[in-house]
Amino acid sequence: MTKPSEMQKASRRWKRGGDRIALVPTMGALHAGHLSLIRRAAQLAERVVVSVYVNPTQFDSPADLRGYPRRFREDAVLAKRAGADLLFQPPNLYAKDASTWVEETDRSRGRCGNRRPGHFRGVATVVAKLFNLVQPDVAVFGDKDHQQCEVIERMVRDLFLPVRIVRHPVVREKDGLPLSSRNLRLSQADRRRAGQWAVALRRAAAAGRGKAKARYRKLVKSIQGVRPEYLELVNGRLFAAAWIAGVRLIDHRPCGRSR
C-alpha cells in the first residue's frame, strides 16, 4: 500500500471490526532485528502494519540519504513472512510547502542530538505522521536507537497520543555489533572492524562507570579505521557513535559497578 488515504481507510476498517493495530516503523532494508520487531508486534495485536519510508528530514547528510540501502521488493517478502498484514510504503509524506514540525527539546539533547542537528525533529515529525495514518494501539521500536525511543516516548506523553510504545531489546550479531541496515554498506574488512568496535564498547562498559570512558578510548585507539564521534555516559549507560569507511554506527551498553 502506498497512499496515505488508503492506509487510513484500512485502519478505520480494522478498528470498526474490533482489531487492535500494531505498527513497526522502519526505513526498510529489513534484517533480522526488524523481523524480531514484527514478530513481537504480532503478539500484541490482531493487525500488524510495517511502514517502509526513508525519511529525508532525519538525514543531516545528503550523501547518507542517497547511500541508504533500499530493497523494497525483498522487504515486502520478509515482512509478510514475519507476520505483517500490511506493508505501507508511501513515496512521500511531505507536501512541497510543508511547514509543520514536531520537536522534542529535552530527550533530544546530547548524544546524537548534538551531532545531528534537526535529526530528532525529523524523526518525531514522521512518526507523528505515521501514527495519524496508521492509528496504532501499539508501536514497536528497537532499543538500538535508545535515544530515539526516549524522544518518541516523550512526544507520545506530551501530546497525549493514544498509542503504547514498546521497546524491543537490541538484536546483535555474534560479535556483538547491533544489527543495522547501514551494516550492508561495510566491506568484509570494515565489518570486522565494526565488530571490534562493538566489543570495545562492551568491555569499556563492563569496567564500570568510573573507568568506562578511559577504557573505551584506549581500546578504540588500537582499532585501525575507526573514527570515534562521541562517547557519553547517561543514566549509567555508555553511549557511543563512530564512523567506519563513511558508515556511522551507534551503540550503547549498561555500565557495570565502578571499581
C-alpha positions, 0 to 999 in steps of 0.5 A: 500500500502506498497512499496515505488515504488508503492506509487510513481507510484500512485502519478505520476498517480494522478498528470498526471490526474490533482489531487492535493495530500494531505498527513497526516503523522502519526505513526498510532494508529489513534484517533480522532485528526488524523481523524480531520487531514484527514478530513481537508486534504480532503478539500484541495485536490482531493487525500488524502494519510495517511502514517502509519510508526513508525519511529525508528530514532525519538525514543531516547528510545528503550523501547518507540519504542517497547511500541508504540501502533500499530493497523494497521488493525483498522487504515486502517478502520478509515482512509478510513472512514475519507476520505483517498484514500490511506493508505501507510504503508511501513515496512521500509524506511531505507536501512541497510547502510543508511547514509543520514540525514536531520537536522534542527539546529535552530527550533530544539533547546530547548524544546524537542530538548534538551531532545531528542537528534537526535529526530528532525533529525529523524523526518525531515529525514522521512518526507523528505522521505515521501514527495519524495514518496508521492509528496504532494501539501499539508501536514497536521500536528497537532499543538500538536507537535508545535515544530515539525511543526516549524522544518518541516516548516523550512526544507520545506523553506530551501530546497525549497520543493514544498509542503504547510504545514498546521497546524491543531489546537490541538484536546483535550479531555474534560479535556483538555489533547491533544489527543495522541496515547501514551494516550492508554498506561495510566491506568484509574488512570494515565489518570486522572492524565494526565488530571490534568496535562493538566489543570495545564498547562492551568491555569499556562498559563492563569496567564500570562507570568510573573507568568506562570512558578511559577504557573505551578510548584506549581500546578504540585507539588500537582499532585501525579505521575507526573514527570515534564521534562521541562517547557519553555516559547517561543514566549509567549507560555508555553511549557511543557513535563512530564512523567506519569507511563513511558508515556511522554506527551507534551503540550503547551498553549498561555500565557495570559497578565502578571499581 
